[in-house]
Amino acid sequence: MVTEVKTKEGAMTTTNELKPLLKCLKLGHLLKALPERLALARREQLDYAAFLQIILADEVTRRDNRNLEMHF
C-alpha cells in the first residue's frame, strides 16, 4: 500500500512494505535517514544508483562507528 507523508520539503511517497523489508535485511536503521535522503535525491535529481549508493554508505558508516564504539 502506498501512502503520502508530508515533510517540510513537500509530499513524499513511501510504502508500508518498506519497513519490514529493510528490517528483514537488517537495514532498519536506514528508516531514520530515509526521509532526508529521499528529499536530497529529489532536490538533486539523483538517479537510482546514486541514491542507493548514498543510503548504503550511510549504513556502512553507521556500522563502522558502532564497531569502533564496541572496541574502545
C-alpha positions, 0 to 999 in steps of 0.5 A, spaced: 500 500 500 502 506 498 501 512 502 503 520 502 507 523 508 508 530 508 515 533 510 517 540 510 520 539 503 513 537 500 509 530 499 513 524 499 511 517 497 513 511 501 510 504 502 508 500 508 512 494 505 518 498 506 519 497 513 519 490 514 523 489 508 529 493 510 528 490 517 528 483 514 535 485 511 537 488 517 537 495 514 532 498 519 536 503 521 536 506 514 528 508 516 531 514 520 535 517 514 530 515 509 526 521 509 532 526 508 535 522 503 529 521 499 528 529 499 536 530 497 535 525 491 529 529 489 532 536 490 538 533 486 535 529 481 539 523 483 538 517 479 537 510 482 544 508 483 546 514 486 541 514 491 542 507 493 549 508 493 548 514 498 543 510 503 548 504 503 554 508 505 550 511 510 549 504 513 556 502 512 558 508 516 553 507 521 556 500 522 563 502 522 562 507 528 558 502 532 564 497 531 569 502 533 564 504 539 564 496 541 572 496 541 574 502 545 
